[in-house]
Amino acid sequence: MEYVRLGQSGLKVSRLCLGTMNMGTPRWKPWIFDEAQSEPIVRHALDAGVNFIDLADFYSTGMGEEVVGRILNRLVRREEIVITTKVGYDMGVYPNAGGHSRKHIMDGIHGSLRRLDMDYVDIYMLHFFDVNTPVEETMGAMNDIVRAGKARYIGVSTMYTWQLAKIMHVCERNGWHKPINMQLQLNLAYREEEREMIPYCADQGVGVSVFSPLARGLLSCDANSTRNQTDFFTAQMYGDKASREIAVSAARVAARRGVSAAQIAQAWVLQHQNIASMLVGADTAEQFDSAVAALETRLDAQELHELERNYTPCDLINDYTAGQRIAREPRAATGRFAAVEEGAA
């Protein structure tokens, strides 16, 4: 396993981060694993050298933190791992059940620590940008959580670049702790964050961790998984022709290598400049091992062209643009992959 500093902080994290959205209770969503099913996956990731674990209070409406917390407390010493959890999505149907008000953030950290049975989290993250709460209120509360020792650092996820810039500015102006991590969506079928967010994070010293490297299973050719059959977001995000052609290209490159399409797609993310860590939401040890193999997989120029040629711009995928996609057309194949495409036609 490789370890890198997260942004300009001194925190060292593994280049693979264990995603835990699939751990908790199937009562929340049918594709969620219970504690007994989750433990072998967590153990396998730890054995592979992973020290970076990603959670959120929203996952299984709190049960995800309870389940993963119990597993981690059994398997590893607290100081050996880096725990991040997120706050913001509704945890109930009452006023102040969600968002980034001072009240909900303070309630959120106390609830997460209780469920995790831990004294602190390493990175406490905003799950999105709350447009209904003054950013000064949100970041003042996050700063107080760090000062109180309930989190070592703060982070952010899934927002426009100007929103992160606003957060960074208010922290600078008030002398507050700044985010050290931006968690964003990046994969072969969704690359919009390359335009502004990733360069901005590099300029500001904010580490970038990536979720959904397989485009919710599209790039592993797993369109018939339980999750994709029950989660309408997959079709909404990746139901266009360009996304399907990108998946075909990933399979084409993988076939020439004799490896899985998932390994190729993950290798592309890990080879991407300015990416510190990649989340892996594995259902099996074998799925996790494809990400480990991707750490050693270097893609050449022709492979990169084949993987990237179908991509064209699309609307950002975030809480504000659901369902808005731009029609996309692929570019022609070149080099040794052109003959493959012509033969398929």
Secondary structure, DSSP 8 states (H G I E B T S, - for coil): --EEE-TTSS-EEESEEEE-TTBS-TTT-TT-B-HHHHHHHHHHHHHTT--EEE--TTGGGGHHHHHHHHHHHHHS-GGGSEEEEEE-S-SSSSTTSSSS-HHHHHHHHHHHHHHHT-S-EEEEEESS--TTS-HHHHHHHHHHHHHTTSEEEEEEES--HHHHHHHHHHHHHHT---EEEEEEE-BTTB-GGGTTHHHHHHHHT-EEEEE-TTGGGGGGT-TTSHHHHH-HHHHHHH-SHHHHHHHHHHHHHHHHHTS-HHHHHHHHHHHSTT--EEEE--SSHHHHHHHHHHTT----HHHHHHHHTT-------STT-TT-----------THHHHHHHHH-
